[in-house]
Amino acid sequence: MSKVFKKTSGNGHISLYLGKRDFVDHVDSVEIVDGVIKVDPAGLEGKKVFVYLACAFRYGSEELDVIGLSFRRDIWIQRVQVYPPTGDTTAKTPMQESLMKKVGEQGCPFTFQMPTDLPCSVALQPGPNDAGKACGVDFEVKGYIANAANNPDEVIEKKDTCRLMIRKIQFAPANNKPGPKAEISKQFMMTDKPVNLEASLEKEIYYHGDPISVKVKVNNETTKVVKKIQVSVEQLTNVVLYSSDTYAKPVCTEEFGETINANSTLEKTFQITPLLSSSKEKRGISVDGRLKDEDTHLASTTLSQGEKDMQGIIVSYKVKVNLIVSGGGLLGGLTSSDVTVELPLTLMSPKPAEHWIKGLFSSGQTSQLSPWRDEMNGEGKSRL
């Protein structure tokens, strides 16, 4: 364990310890949140020590939390009593064994299992002049000293608490499938034949920062002229809290000056690359949750099993191909129109090597390591 994350309460009587702050959602299961809290019994004055893990949606800045009104709603919360021990003992995880060696005899282990229907850590990008913590979904591990785990009448002072923010994240599946394809035929006023548009992606999943190849086929059977082709990526943010609202924002738009004359065809592949750096000034763009001020990128596509209603923020993407068709004839621009087709896009981060290798060993698919070793010129074996 190369790094330990620690937070101590203001009175110094309790300290939270975590071995990591990123926990992976595998869609059908989520990594357990395991840690240790160090307790100094001498400072408790007869009170107990609890730890909770909460998933919450913050829809207002912390500076607005005044007169008892909080712009934060807990989506899911679980509490455990760690001191005095309740007698419910479970085997310590390897992570907790390592932390206990560092903390000593005053350490009390705790474990949380998140359900699979919770959203991932996502923040809504504030505007250039917005201050305070960004709105979005966050996860918090909090230790506190109290008489009861959840008594609304009990006031818990800030000096009796310590907390660490964590992230729930998803990585792209290992198996990438062929990409989607869509087509449309559109007939215009005063024409007896259509413009046929077909668009496809070469694969289903693209990684953040990689160019997206969009194959476009156009058969213009009309007397009109296609003046240019517009290819864009839209981010769809579905905010499910008290109601369900979906917001669509373009995160990348490119125009290509391809002219397709009457009774002509075109077949060409266009590339676009959606990047957060191109949308830094856009308020409300969903970004992957960050810890402190570290860099992040556009929010990843939310993967789910689909059998339960998920609350919070659900992110998806689509590629739009738009043909700008001129009117031509006596009416000119009055009869101009667009031909548009849309494709679903999955945009995610690749699984880091250590998670990938661990998954192969746990599933018995170690044969897949051979090409990885070859690619590393024989270094793979030593790295294992």
N, C-alpha and C positions, 0 to 999 in steps of 0.2 A: 504494500500500500504506500504509494509515493506521496500522497497528500491527505491531510485530515482537515475537515472543516469544523470549526468550533465557534460557539457563541455562548457567552456567559451572561447571566442576569445582572442587573444593576447592583443587587445586594451581594453578589458573589456566591450565593448558596447553591445554585444549580448551573450546570454547563451542558450544552448540547454538543454531541459529536456525531458527525456523519463521514463516511469514507468516500462518498461521491454525492453529486447533486443532480445528476441526470439519470432518469429511470426510464427504461425502454418499454414502450407499449408494442407488443407483438400482435395486436388485434385480438387474438383469442386468449391472451393472458398478458399481465403486466408484471414487471419485475417488482419484487417486494421492497418496501422501504424499511431498511434495517439500520438501527443506530443505537447509541448508548447515551444516557444522561447521567452525569455525575451529580450526586446529591450529598450535601453536607447536613446531616440530621440536626446538628446543633443549632442551626439557624432557622428551623422550620416552625418553632413555637407551637408544636402540636398539630400543625397543618399537614396536608398530604401533597404529593407531587404527581402531576398528571402530564401527559403528552398528547397532543392531538395532531392529526394530519387533516388539512382542509383544502378542498378545491373551491375556489371562489371566483365570481365574476365581479370585477370592479368596473363600474360605469360612471365614475366621477373621480376627480382628483382627491387625494387624501386631505388636501387643504380645505375641502368642502365639508369634511366630516365634523360638523359643529352642532351644538345644542342637541347632542344625542342622535342626530340623523346621519346614518352611514350610507354612502353610495356604494355599497358592497353587499352581494348576496352569496351566501354559502350554497354551492351546488351539492356538495357532499362533505361530510365531516365524520371522523371517527376518533374517539377518545379512549385512552387507556390509563389506568393508575399504575405507576411504577414504584411508588414508595408511600407507605410501607407495602411490601410485596403482598399480592392477593392470594398467592399460592398456585396460581395458574402458570406453571412453568413449562416452557417449550425449549427445545434444543437450540442453542445459539448457532447462528450462521457463521461461516468463516470470517465475514466482515466484522461481526460483533466480537468474535474471539480476538481478532487483531486489535480492535478498539479497546477491549477490556484490558489487554496488556498495557496499553498506554494510560488508561484512566485509573486502573487499580481497583481496590475492593469497594470503593464508593460508587462504582459504575452500575447502572441498572439498564439492561437491554430492553428495547422495545421494537416491535415489528408491526407494519401495516401492510395490508393487501388491498390495493385499489381495484375497484371493479372495472370491467372492460368498456363500460358505456360512458366514461368520463372523457371530456375533450382534452386535447393536448394544450400545452402552454403556448398561448398566442396573445400578442399585444396588438392594439390598434395604433398605428403610427400617428402621433400628435402633429398638429400644424406647426409651422416655423415659429410662431409666437406663443405656443402653448407651454405652460410650465407645470411642474409636478409629475407624479407617476402616471404612466400611460394607462389607459383603460384596457381591459382584456381579462383573460383567464390566467390565474396563477395558483401555485400550490405552496403551502406553508406548513412546515413542521414547527410546532411551538410547545415549549415546556413552561409550566406555570405552577406556582404554589397556591393552593386554595383549600378550603374546607370540603368542597364538593366539586365533582367533575364539571357540572353544568348547572349552576344555580343562578338564575337571572337576577336574584336580589343581592348576590355577593359581588362586591367591588374588588377586582383584582388589580393591584397597583402595578404599574409598568416595571418597577424595580424587581418585582417578583416573577418576571417572565423573561424568556430568551427564545429567539426564533431564527430559523434558517429557511430561506426560499429555495425550493427545488424545482426541477422541470420534469414534466412528462413529455417524452418525445417519441416520434416514430421514424423508422428508416424505411427506405424503399425495399420491397420484396426482392429476393435474390433472382427470381425467375422473371425476366422481362418478356412480355407477349408481343405479338405483332400489333401495330397501331390501328386505330379506328379509321374508317373510311366513310365518307358521306357524299351524296350527290343530289343535284337539283336541276330541274329544267324549268325555265321561266319564259313565258311567251308575253310579248309586249303588245300594247295597243297598236293596231294598224299593221301587224305582222302576222304571217301565218305559220312561221316556224320559230323555234325557241333558241335560247342560249343555254347550252348544257355545261354545267360546272361540276367537276368532281375534285375532291381534296382528300388527302390521306396523310397520316403520320407513319413513319417507318417503324416506330415502336410505341409501346403503351406508356412507358415511364421515362421521364427525362430528369436529369439531376440539375440542381441549382447551378446556374452559371454556364451550362452547356448550351450550344446553339440548337435550336429546334428546326428540323428539316420538314418542310411542308410541301408535299408534291401536289401540283395543281395541273389539272387537265381541263381545257376549255375548247368546246366546239361551238363556234358562233355561226349558226345557220341563218341569222337574220341579215337585214341590210344595215344594221346599226354597227357602230364601232365601239369596242371596249377600249377606253382611254387609258386606264391604269388599273392596277391590282393592289388592293390594300390587305395586308396580313397583320392581325393583331392578336394579343393574348389578353383575356379578361380574367380578373380574379373575382370570384363570387364568394362573398362572406355572408353566411347565414347565421344571424344572431338569434339564438333560441333562449329566451329568458321568460318574460311574462307573456310574450307572444313570439311569433316567428317572422323575422324580417330579413330579406335578402338584399344585399347591396352589391352591384356590379361596378367594378372600376377597371379601366384599361391600365395595364402595367407595361405594355410594350406595343407600339404601333409603327409599322413600316409601310411606306408606299413605294411601289415599283412601277416605273414608267414603261410598262409593257403594253404595246398597242396591238390589238387583235382586230383586223379589218373584217368587213362583211364576208361571210362564207369562208372563214379561215379557222385554223385550229392552233392551239398552243399546248405544249407539255413541258413543264419546267419545275424545278425544285427551288424553293425560296427558303432562306434561313433567317430566323429572328432569335434574339436572346433576351428574355425578360430578366431584368436586374433591378434590385432595390435602389441602386445608385441612380437609376433613371427616374425614380419616383419619390425622391427624398422630400419633395415639397408637397406631396399629396397627403392631405389629412384623411385618416380612416383606412389606409392600406393595411392589411393584416400582415404582420411579421412574426417570425418564430420568436417565442418568449426568450428574453435575455436575462442574465444575472448581472446586476450592476450595469456598467456602461460598455460591456463588450460588444463587438460587432455582431450583426445578425444578417438575415436575408429574408426574402419574401417567405411568408408562411407556407409550410408544406401542405400538400393535399391531405385532408383528413380521411384516414381509412377506418372503416367500421364494419362490424358483422351485419348490421342492419336490422337486427331483430328487436332492438330497443331504441326508444327515443333518446337522443343525446342532447343534453343542454349545453349552453355556453356558446362557443364559436366554432362553426364547421366551415372549412375552407375547401373550395374546389376551383378548377380552372377550365377554360375553354379557348380553343383557337378559332378565330373567325377569318374567313377568306371572303373578301368583298370585291366584286367586279364593278367598276364605275363605267356605266354604259351611256354613251352620248345619244342625244335624241336624233340628230340628223334630220334631213328633209326640211320642209317649210317651217315647222314648229320649233326646230332647234332644241335648245336646252329645256323647253317646256315638257318634252316627252322623255327626258333623260331619267334613268332609273338605276337601281343597284340590284345585283344578284349576289345573295349571301348564303354561305353554308357554314355550319359550326361543327367543331369536333371536340369531344372531351379530352382533357389533358391532365395527366398525373405528374405533378412536379414535387420532387422530394430530394432528400439527401441520401447518399449511398451509406450503407452500413459500414462502420469502421472495421478494419481488419480483425481486431480482437474479438468483436461481437460475432463476426462471420465465422471465424475459426472455432469459437466456442460452440456455436450453433451446429456446425458440422460434426463435431465430436459428440455432442449430446444426442444427435439424430443418427449417428453411425455412418454418415456419408463422407468418411475420410478420403474416399477415392477422388473426391473433387479437389483435394489439396494438391494432387500431382501437377496439373497445369500451373497452379500458383507457384509451386516450387520451381518449375522449369522457367517461369517468367522471371523469377528472382535470381536466375543463374545459379541455382544451387544454394542460395542463401536461406531459402524458406525453411529447410530442415533445421538449421541452427536457430532460427527465430522461433520455432515451435518449442 
